[in-house]
Each structure stands twice: as structure tokens, then as C-alpha cells.
Amino acid sequence: MTKKWRNAREVFDGWALDHHAEGMEKSHRRSVEQAFRLIPPSDGDYLEIGIGNGYAIHHMAVNQYRRGRCFGLDISPNMVARAAERTRSLANVRIEAADFRHWMPPPETAFTCIFSMETFYYFEDIAAGIEKAVSLLCPSGILMILVNHYHENEASHSWPEDLSTPMTLWKAEQYLEAFEESGLRDLRQMRLQDGEQAAGTLCTAGTKPPEAVS
Ligand SMILES: C[S@@+](CC[C@H](N)C(=O)[O-])C[C@H]1O[C@@H](n2cnc3c(N)ncnc32)[C@H](O)[C@@H]1O
């Protein structure tokens, strides 16, 4: 029998309705909290790509970006409904169901930080996703991408088959190279220990250069 592949929207629309969304939050939270300690407070605009049930954008909106605005996207309308419910009381959060690859922010909006946990490997062209994110950063803005599905984490290699969902497997150095080629500087890469992935969560971060003063 031929295998039936599902896209990310189909998978996560289902996961939003059963208990997988809470399981994801539990297994991702430790890495996300370690990464968030590296993000400075700001009164600017924050974007999270692939918000899932909204636990991380909620954290940002009441902590570092409590004086700023937080934008969140997810391709799954059911996940967006979960995240909207969770952040309903927060006036500085704006959440949308959208595919990041085709999404554009409101005019005149540039982000001081763009964050994403466990989403970029669902893109067939990860480099294009990174380039697009960098184009949406303001000068001195930070891009931070976390993934558990990467070459050095052998335990993750079976995930596309296990989930019947296409994923793009990159090496750690490919993330670094793509950050550099997109013009980011002050590159940092680390493995965050979450107690679940023996290899750790791969976190890659970089900063857009400040505008040249003429
Ligand atoms: C593994 S989940 C991680 C969710 C959340 N970041 C967390 O830490 O639990 C990946 C999320 O990315 C979303 N996603 C996948 N492709 C996307 C795309 N092209 N644009 C926006 N969201 C996407 C999925 O719907 C899903 O909610």
C-alpha cells in the first residue's frame, strides 16, 4: 500500500484537538525557557513563527515584550484557536493563521526579535525561510531558531516516516552558514538540554547589523 503523506497543517490541526499540543509544550518548554533568557527586554515588535498552543508567545508577552507587541503565526487554524484562547487577556498579542512563507506583516512593521521553536524544518527550503525572516528584522534585530530535527540528532531521523510528514534535515553547520549568508552577524549556536533529546535542542541565533551611519 502506498504511504499517505500529510502536510504540517493536517498534522497540527489534529494535534490541537487531542492531547499532543500539551505534550509538545511540556517537551519543548525547557529548551525555550533557556533560549528566552538570551533575549533582552524590548518595547519593539516580536514575531514567533509556529506558535503551537501559544505557551511561548504568552511568556514573551508578559515578560521581555510586556511593553512591546507580540505577533504570532501558525499554519494550523486549530492551533491558532488554542493560542488565541490562551492569550485572550493580553492586549499586546496578535495571532494569525498563516503560512509564514507567504505572510507579510502590517506596513511599517519590523521586528526586534523573531523566534521559532521546532518549525523551520517543515519548510522545504529552510534557507528561503531564514532569508525572509532576516528581511523582516529591524537593524540590530535578533533571529533565533530552535530545532530538534537536525542531522546530529540521530534519534530524530525517523520523524518524517513516523509522522508521515515531509521534513528537511539540515546539519548544524548548515543553519550557521544560512544565517551568515543572510547577512546576520554575532552568530551563536548551542545545544540546549531539554532532558529528552540526548543531542539537545539546536539553537542558532544571529543579529542583523545596525544601519550604517553615513
Ligand atoms: C512541532 S510544532 C511546535 C509548536 C511550538 N513552537 C512548540 O514549541 O510547541 C510546529 C508548529 O509549526 C507550525 N507550522 C508548520 N509549518 C508552518 C508554516 N509554514 N507557517 C507557520 N506555521 C507553521 C505547525 O502548525 C505547528 O504548530
The ligand as an SDF file (V2000), in Angstrom:
LIG
                    3D

 27 29  0  0  0  0  0  0  0  0999 V2000
    6.4070   20.9680   16.2810 C   0  0  0  0  0  0  0  0  0  0  0  0
    5.1990   22.2450   16.3490 S   0  0  0  0  0  0  0  0  0  0  0  0
    5.9340   23.3610   17.5350 C   0  0  0  0  0  0  0  0  0  0  0  0
    4.9430   24.3120   18.1240 C   0  0  0  0  0  0  0  0  0  0  0  0
    5.5080   25.2440   19.2200 C   0  0  0  0  0  0  0  0  0  0  0  0
    6.5160   26.1210   18.6690 N   0  0  0  0  0  0  0  0  0  0  0  0
    6.0580   24.4820   20.3720 C   0  0  0  0  0  0  0  0  0  0  0  0
    7.1780   24.7360   20.8180 O   0  0  0  0  0  0  0  0  0  0  0  0
    5.3660   23.5790   20.8750 O   0  0  0  0  0  0  0  0  0  0  0  0
    5.4170   23.1170   14.8150 C   0  0  0  0  0  0  0  0  0  0  0  0
    4.3810   24.1920   14.5730 C   0  0  0  0  0  0  0  0  0  0  0  0
    4.7330   24.9040   13.3880 O   0  0  0  0  0  0  0  0  0  0  0  0
    3.5700   25.1320   12.6160 C   0  0  0  0  0  0  0  0  0  0  0  0
    3.9700   25.3220   11.2160 N   0  0  0  0  0  0  0  0  0  0  0  0
    4.4820   24.3990   10.3640 C   0  0  0  0  0  0  0  0  0  0  0  0
    4.7240   24.9470    9.1640 N   0  0  0  0  0  0  0  0  0  0  0  0
    4.3760   26.2630    9.2570 C   0  0  0  0  0  0  0  0  0  0  0  0
    4.3750   27.3680    8.3500 C   0  0  0  0  0  0  0  0  0  0  0  0
    4.7820   27.2050    7.0670 N   0  0  0  0  0  0  0  0  0  0  0  0
    3.9560   28.5740    8.7700 N   0  0  0  0  0  0  0  0  0  0  0  0
    3.5210   28.7480   10.0500 C   0  0  0  0  0  0  0  0  0  0  0  0
    3.4630   27.7290   10.9540 N   0  0  0  0  0  0  0  0  0  0  0  0
    3.8980   26.5020   10.5700 C   0  0  0  0  0  0  0  0  0  0  0  0
    2.7190   23.8880   12.8760 C   0  0  0  0  0  0  0  0  0  0  0  0
    1.3550   24.0510   12.5800 O   0  0  0  0  0  0  0  0  0  0  0  0
    2.9950   23.6220   14.3460 C   0  0  0  0  0  0  0  0  0  0  0  0
    2.0650   24.2370   15.2160 O   0  0  0  0  0  0  0  0  0  0  0  0
  1  2  1  0
  2  3  1  0
  2 10  1  0
  3  4  1  0
  4  5  1  0
  5  6  1  0
  5  7  1  0
  7  8  2  0
  7  9  1  0
 10 11  1  0
 11 12  1  0
 11 26  1  0
 12 13  1  0
 13 14  1  0
 13 24  1  0
 14 15  1  0
 14 23  1  0
 15 16  2  0
 16 17  1  0
 17 18  1  0
 17 23  2  0
 18 19  1  0
 18 20  2  0
 20 21  1  0
 21 22  2  0
 22 23  1  0
 24 25  1  0
 24 26  1  0
 26 27  1  0
M  CHG  2   2   1   9  -1
M  END
$$$$
